């Protein structure tokens, strides 16, 4: 028996040794240089049969780590397009670091024929989804946006891009910011052919990246990894177009890359509603049709470089001059008592001319291995001139209630300057760090307007009122925040953080309304209307203390935090009467995050967090805004801060063996003391505080705190390649439900809306001679109001698109873009069945086919329309805006491609001989 026991223990020991696994890590670079190679394919093969055991692709820094490898003899194989394959025999008995592996560029003979299987599209690495750009075929002159829209889990919706159910808010190029937060400008200024890989992830805040402790602040980010042999040269595109009705477009995007130094220039001038210069033809169809007729002039510059080994700098400047002539009509059905309905209709015309300047910079100074400084300034300044008019009418079951004919001219100026400064020190003990932060902001908003109105009231007696006013509004604000964070390791896998922050937000707002006593323009007589004037100041001082703990294993990360916040909100009215109101809020804000790597290609995240939101100065200032005399608005200095609870789930799976991908997103939010609308509809002439008379049927909107706001939304996507037609198929769907509280004549109401949606897309992956994308999205919406059942309704929306580019023969290229829009269930006259068709025929010119002459038509069928539905706590609104109509245009474009030495023969042929 004793011998049996020894044998059993020996057997368990052998099993334990044989079951033990190790990791293999290393870094891939271009041989003889310091250029890292991201997205190189790393394979582990068994010996002697060369069966693949595991694999992955290298990250942005060329690094890789493959885990769960049993002890034994293996062959490490590294391959990357344009480079010779590298083979290395390894013997695994413990965790192994193979160091830096250099790949040599491959010279390929012109008559060589290469046969290869379909390339893996990508993989999941923790919370980062990586895609191999070479696995997605596009036309040679396509933009980065065209490529990215082919990726599983990425869709274009409501004029922007979404990835994995969330809006993309930031674009990086090789890890550096590119045109700040302007996603469209960034994606349209890079050609798809320079892209090696694409990473989609939730980037942490600057403070979290410095301290190593997650603070929960995330930005959905796309990082574009450029090909190593495309990081030195000049490339871009220029376009000149002229068409019917004097329509025109001239634009350029030029990039000059010299390894770390990157300079990008973009410029655009047009009168056909194109907001960003695009390297794609028919760029105005990339997003939904823009409302109004828009003239745009843009100048932009982006710069990034490494100044020595310690300093990294990037910055962008964007100037935008825009004129928009917008005609709109809307129908609003207001929430009233269940006995009666009130409908408001409006026809408006406005012309807005604006000039905007925006500057962003990121300056990073790595003093040494343990000390780092990060400085991020941002400046924006804008001026807008407005000339507008509208006719608004209200009716109820008894007939017409009131009407206003309103005109306004205004000049609006806005200025914002923000500075963010961080200092981080890492101590010799791993995991121990100290981070200091300081943020300051200066803000100004000045409006100067002239307004005239003729108001007619029909119930109970008919009367007319004339208004002729001058309104000035001056708002200024400063805010600052400073904080200190200390982290300390606890055990082998744990870390603690202690943080303190203090900040203040100070806002001054003065609104003065004058009655104009005569018609003189240069020197009109003015009389101050004290009932419509107000001088107001708000201060919001808060202090926060937070204690957090995180525990991290190879596959598991858990984090919990508890924050105590003490905030004081002090409101002072200085005119027309002195009033003050001070309140103090004490809040406990817990946070829990759970991140689990199920496998090397599957990741799961679950987090719960809480937050408070202080009301803004325009919500607090108690002054009547009579921009629309039928719908007066005012603030509420008694508002409380809202408290929100949010639960969020993310699931990502991307299998590189069969390229099937799953993405799931779900979020639930519950808000206490949400800022909602209180709507008072006068059943008869009513005097408001200050002596203002609210006529019968007119409305007063005032923000109030209400409980019961709930919001749930979910999104799921599944993608798979269809090899038999060389295309990628994606299906997605979602469900959302929102409960919005409101108050109507002191009665609590809820607008409950539910939405079910699904979408299908098929994008080609055939060759660079033909490219198509077919997609359709359906949504069914159900709206229910607890106070007025007559507002209950459901409506249906469908958006479909076919986008085709085809090089037919000898450089002749045909492009077709068809957008179909179907609405059902909207108000009378707003249901639309629209087909927007754009088409062009072009010819590639010059020996290298870098030039193109094309003839295009926009809205060939003359059906373009823009309609929408908007559901709020106070009303359900259907609207329509004017849009561009049919025109023809002749265009010439030229692709700039000049890359310095270092390319291989394939690259040479692609650049010079195609």
Buried (B, 14 or more C-beta within 10 A) or exposed (E): EEEEEEEEEEEEEEEEEEEEEBBBBBBBBBBEEEBBBBBBBBBBBBEEEEEEBBBBBBBBEBBBBBBEBBBBEBBBBBBBBBBBEBEEEBEBEEEBEBEEBBBEBBEBEEEEEEEEEEBBBBBBBBBBBBBBBBBBBBBBBBBBBBBBBBBBBBBBBEEBBBBBBBEBBBBBBBBBBBBBBBBBBBBBBBBBBBBBBBBBBBBBBBBBBBBBBBBBEBBBBBBBBBBBBBBBBBBBBBBBBEBEEEBBBBBBBBBBBEBEBBBBBBBBBBBBBBBBBBBBBBBBBBBBBBBBBBBBBBBBBBBBBBEEEEBBBBBBBBBBBBBBBBBBBBBBBBBBBEEEBBBBBBEBBBBBBBBBBBBBBBBBBBEEEEEBBBBBBBBBBBBBBBBBBBBBBBBBEEEBBBBBBBBBBBEBBBBBBBBBBBBBBBBEEEBBBBBBBEBBBBBBBBBBBBBBBBBBBBBEEEEEBEBBBBBBBBBBBBBBBBBBBBBBBEEEBBBBBEBEBBBBBBBBBBBBBBBBEEEEEEEBEBEBBBBBBBBBBBBBBBBBBBEBBBBBEEBEBBBBBBBEBBBBBBBBBBBBEEEEBEBEBEBEBEBBBBBBBEEBBBBBBBBBBBBBEBBBBBBBBBBBBBBBBBBBBBBBBBBBBBBBBBBBBBBBBBBBEEBBBBBBBBBBBBBBBBBBBBBBBBEEBBEBEBEBEBBBBBBBBBBBBBBBBBBBBBBBBBBBBEEEEBBBBBBBBBBBBBBBBBBBBEBBBBBBBBBBBBBBBBBBBEEBEBBBBBBBBBBBBBBBBBBBEEBEBEBBBBBBBBBBBBBEEEBEBBBBBBBBBBBEBBBEEBBBEBBBBBBBBBBBBEEBBBBBEBBBBBBBEEBBBBBBBEBBBBBBBBBBBBBBEBBBBEBBBBBBBEBEEBBBBBBBEBBBEE
